[in-house]
Amino acid sequence: LRRPECIECTKLASLTKRDAIKNAKERGIPIKAPEGTMCQICLKTEDIVFDHSHIQCDFRGWLCNSCNRSIGVLGDEPEDLVKSFVYTCRGDKEKARYILESYLKTINTII
């Protein structure tokens, strides 16, 4: 499958990926996932792809193809993903707060 659907968007997506790959190479980041690399979202080790921001043209990490496509469908940038998160909480502020606080603790241990 080719993403996105229109020719102009496909060309733009190719350019941003090319720039992200160039930036990754300059920083010594391989463009193919090393053997055994896990998806940074679901932890699968199959079908791992190079994930990048289409706005910043920068490598973000390694994702399985399914997670990478899912992020792309939701809009590809953090602001777009937050909108989906808020929607899935269905107005349950306590649930949203609990999830955010749990992940903030995880992020603090990684950084």
Long-range contacts (C-beta under 8 A, 24 or more apart in sequence): 3-69, 3-72, 12-54, 13-54, 16-52, 16-53, 16-54, 16-55, 16-57, 17-50, 17-52, 19-57, 20-50, 20-52, 20-53, 20-57, 20-58, 20-59, 21-50, 21-52, 21-59, 23-57, 23-58, 23-59, 24-50, 24-52, 24-58, 24-59, 27-59, 29-59, 33-62, 37-62, 38-62, 39-63, 39-64, 39-67, 41-67, 42-66, 42-67, 53-77
